[in-house]
């Protein structure tokens, strides 16, 4: 299983570290802690990125 450090996953998702860690702890993003560091499953990260992009595309654009 290919993994990415949590800090790098947070950057890829355009989130800070703590909200990304919360996604892991709640099971919305697959990850594990090894030697005091958190790692995120690369496939899970890619799926989350696609999901966020789709949600962004489908959200209505506010008009001023």
C-alpha positions as CSV (number, residue, x, y, z in Angstrom):
1,X,0.0,0.0,0.0
2,X,1.5,3.3,-1.1
3,X,1.2,6.0,1.6
4,X,1.7,9.8,1.9
5,X,2.6,11.7,5.1
6,X,-0.3,13.4,6.7
7,X,1.2,16.8,6.3
8,X,1.5,16.3,2.5
9,X,-2.0,15.0,2.3
10,X,-3.3,18.1,4.1
11,X,-1.5,20.3,1.6
12,X,-3.0,18.3,-1.3
13,X,-6.5,18.7,0.1
14,X,-5.9,22.4,0.9
15,X,-6.6,21.8,4.5
16,X,-4.6,22.3,7.7
17,X,-3.1,19.4,9.6
18,X,-5.8,19.0,12.3
19,X,-8.8,18.8,10.0
20,X,-7.0,16.3,7.9
21,X,-6.1,14.3,11.0
22,X,-9.8,14.4,12.0
23,X,-10.7,12.9,8.6
24,X,-8.4,10.0,9.4
25,X,-9.6,9.6,12.9
26,X,-13.3,9.5,11.8
27,X,-12.5,7.0,9.1
28,X,-13.3,9.2,6.2
29,X,-9.7,9.0,5.0
30,X,-7.7,5.8,5.4
31,X,-4.5,6.3,7.4
32,X,-2.3,4.9,10.2
33,X,0.3,6.0,12.7
34,X,3.8,4.6,12.6
35,X,6.7,5.6,14.7
36,X,4.8,8.7,15.9
37,X,3.9,9.9,12.4
38,X,0.6,9.7,10.5
39,X,0.4,8.4,7.0
40,X,-2.5,8.4,4.6
41,X,-3.3,5.8,2.0
42,X,-2.6,7.2,-1.4
43,X,-5.7,5.7,-3.0
44,X,-7.9,7.1,-0.3
45,X,-6.3,10.5,-0.7
46,X,-6.9,10.5,-4.5
47,X,-10.5,9.4,-3.9
48,X,-11.0,12.3,-1.4
49,X,-9.5,14.8,-3.8
50,X,-11.9,13.6,-6.6
51,X,-14.9,13.8,-4.2
52,X,-14.0,17.3,-3.2
53,X,-13.5,18.4,-6.8
54,X,-16.9,17.0,-7.8
55,X,-18.6,18.7,-4.9
56,X,-16.9,22.0,-5.8
57,X,-18.1,21.6,-9.5
58,X,-21.7,20.8,-8.5
59,X,-22.1,23.6,-5.9
60,X,-24.1,26.5,-7.1
61,X,-22.2,29.7,-7.8
62,X,-23.5,32.6,-5.8
63,X,-24.5,35.6,-7.7
64,X,-24.0,39.1,-6.3
